[in-house]
Amino acid sequence: MADKYLLKVTAGPAYDPTTHQTVQVNTGAPTHISNKACDTNLSVHIQNYHGLPRNSPTTSPYFSTHPHEHDQYSISFTILPHKSIPGPFLIFGNDFDHPIRDRIPPGFGTALNIVKRWIDPGLDGDAYSDTPHLYGCALSSVNILRVGKRAEKLDDHVGKEGSEEVLEEGGDEDGEEWRESRGVPDTAAARMKHFLTHGKTEEWEWEEGRVYKGDFFNSYLDFNSFSLKLPGFSLSVLPFLGGEDSLRYVLKNKDTDEVLFVVVFTLLHKEDVEREEAEAEAASAAKPDQSEQNGTRHEGEEDFEPQADDLD
């Protein structure tokens, strides 16, 4: 069934989809996002990608780099906050604008328990409410976190196609010292565990004007088969999807509900996309030749010969 669908990834500074732009998946070109909360450079990698734009690479060098050989996707970002945010308030996760309880597949509860026990113990939310959501504190949910220097604007960190940096846990310049001064462990696993300890997130502040880099990835959600593959458990979500369905990730301040960025993975019917492409191509072919509209003589028209009186 997966071959009947195409994936489209968009991202923007707000929930409103009209503010979003298409993400160039598996390339070295980041999506630039800006709002009152922060500036962001965002990249998305998906293994075995089949989606839009049509010329997107199916994979990336990212998946050949340790420790990502078995990962299925990644959302990596560089942010420069315009306002300071207390550590406990910056959250990352999934939410929806409408109830989904009537479409949650059997086994979802088991899958969620596995995720909370083995992958992200800090995950919290309610998938059965009128406003379903599953969030985790960014400090313990983001797989890789790097603290950078203070800056007035973001650098692109981009070279040729596919050459964007693969993040490692740690810090850059005074960011490493800043991190150490707050007693944050050096390794990613230890840092995530550290911030699950009561009171530790209060010791951190996402400072205005300081660069932070994050990478969220895992090997459990397979966008090629649209299935969730957990230790000892597999759940296919494709049979329960219909129409135009989306999975939305958001980084936001839970205290003010202010969004830093939104990433949306939308599942489209391949037939619908192909029909729209054909209609667009036909409409383009039907447009009159621009040269004809600019005064070029049409077939059957006589050449204009200026007369003496016309030159007066």
FENKAWO-V332997 format. One record per run of one state. SS is the DSSP state (h for helix, s for strand, l for the rest). FROM is the first residue (numbers start at 1). TO is the last residue. If there is no record, write none. Layout:
ss:SS from:FROM to:TO
ss:SS from:FROM to:TO
This chain:
ss:l from:1 to:1
ss:h from:2 to:4
ss:s from:5 to:12
ss:l from:13 to:16
ss:h from:17 to:19
ss:l from:20 to:20
ss:s from:21 to:22
ss:l from:23 to:30
ss:s from:31 to:34
ss:l from:35 to:37
ss:s from:38 to:46
ss:l from:47 to:50
ss:s from:51 to:52
ss:l from:53 to:60
ss:h from:61 to:64
ss:l from:65 to:72
ss:s from:73 to:81
ss:l from:82 to:84
ss:s from:85 to:86
ss:h from:87 to:89
ss:s from:90 to:95
ss:l from:96 to:100
ss:h from:101 to:103
ss:l from:104 to:107
ss:h from:108 to:119
ss:l from:120 to:123
ss:s from:124 to:126
ss:l from:127 to:132
ss:s from:133 to:137
ss:h from:138 to:141
ss:l from:142 to:143
ss:s from:144 to:150
ss:l from:151 to:169
ss:s from:170 to:171
ss:l from:172 to:173
ss:h from:174 to:180
ss:l from:181 to:187
ss:h from:188 to:194
ss:l from:195 to:200
ss:h from:201 to:203
ss:l from:204 to:204
ss:s from:205 to:206
ss:l from:207 to:209
ss:s from:210 to:218
ss:l from:219 to:220
ss:s from:221 to:222
ss:l from:223 to:226
ss:s from:227 to:230
ss:l from:231 to:232
ss:s from:233 to:236
ss:l from:237 to:237
ss:h from:238 to:240
ss:l from:241 to:244
ss:s from:245 to:253
ss:l from:254 to:257
ss:s from:258 to:269
ss:h from:270 to:286
ss:l from:287 to:289
ss:h from:290 to:293
ss:l from:294 to:307
ss:h from:308 to:311
ss:l from:312 to:312
